Amino acid sequence: MQFLANPGYAVFQPNFRGSTGYGQGFTQPVFREWGGKMQNDITDGVKHLIAEGIVDAGRVGIYGASYGGYATMAGLCFTPELYRCGINYVGSPTST
């Protein structure tokens, strides 16, 4: 992410519900819930950054690898109005 931050891009890298390292109380509520609460956390974070004027709503991109690639595709499918573009790197495709 430093590669993007160095030239001045705003980088939002959330620890959405289900992220490891915070114990079972953080991961268990989203067990087998792909694209639900975890995706909502990402969407809510992006909307907050827009509302606070930190990012330009017309210039938001999403990128991810592995589960982040899945989250990228889910973001583009479920909230296309939020993202200008997306890059799925080694993630699973999704469909609506």
Secondary structure, DSSP 8 states (H G I E B T S, - for coil): -HHHHTTT--------TT-TTS-HHHHGGGTT-TTSHHHHHHHHHHHHHHHTTSS-GGG-EEEEETHHHHHHHHHHHH-GGG-SEEEEES------
